Amino acid sequence: MPRRLLALLLAGLVLAVAGCADDVSPAVRVGSSTLSNDELLDEIEQWVGNPVAVDATQMAGVTPGAYPGELVRQLIRQRIDFMVHNEEFEAQGLTLDDDLRETALTALFGDPSGAEEAFSAFSDEFAAEFTDDVARQIAVQEALGDEGYSAWIDDAYAELDIEVNPRYGTWDEQAQQIVAPPAAQPAPSPADQSAP
């Protein structure tokens, strides 16, 4: 199984995201690009519905309409990285083609024929979009070269305004990760409320 898919197998705290679609603020903002809550929910459902990517037993005890918080944060972090690369892809005036998509599948699976099984539970549209996102990452790396890419990625994360909807956590600029939202505190007991 490819490392990119393996990285998404971890599960931790449960994050209830049902009903988030009505929230006015987007799930993620990277520079001038946004990811809506609906788009994030669609993406999470694609991953959770793919047993090659996420073991179904990890979801067995999860309340319907909720997802493991760590998984959600990993998917948001991955989406942020795609958005950062997509902005540079556009700025560089790069274009996608079938050769680049084939390179992306090779990077993901070693052998592009492995994509069929790994993507079998994804919708065709999502599998194509995911492949294009990885292809854009590769195109940016190739256009900038190793040294230029290393300098660019550090600057991009430092300079781009990245925001995460607080229901999912907060963006830690130093660690370039999403910090989980604080755990809900239990309501004080009547004895606690009457104490001086």
Helices and strands as residue ranges (DSSP letters): H 3-6, E 14-16, G 20-22, E 28-30, E 33-35, H 37-48, G 56-59, E 66-68, H 69-91, H 98-109, G 112-114, H 115-118, H 124-159, E 162-164, E 170-172, E 177-179, H 190-194
